[in-house]
């Protein structure tokens, strides 16, 4: 499952991330995008759940809301991501030098 805190970046990269995980045998069953800055998400994967939240608490607020609301229905593997996860120096998981499949296997 992908949970994305969105403010303004294009989400086209999520399709690549999902394909990367599929290639190593991980199926992303759900993508939820929490839009926090009043801008509609661009290029979210088809079938994504789109929800608007107030812009408080940064991305952590979105993650906490998701976990609290879906606590008894969370997928076994959940990636909590910023909309900027694949841009510039903020590509956090890539700095780990393991890629998404490495994180999924950890």
Beta strands, then each sheet from edge to edge (+ up, - down):
strand 1: 2-6
strand 2: 31-35
strand 3: 49-52
strand 4: 79-82
sheet 1: 3+ 2+ 1+ 4+
end
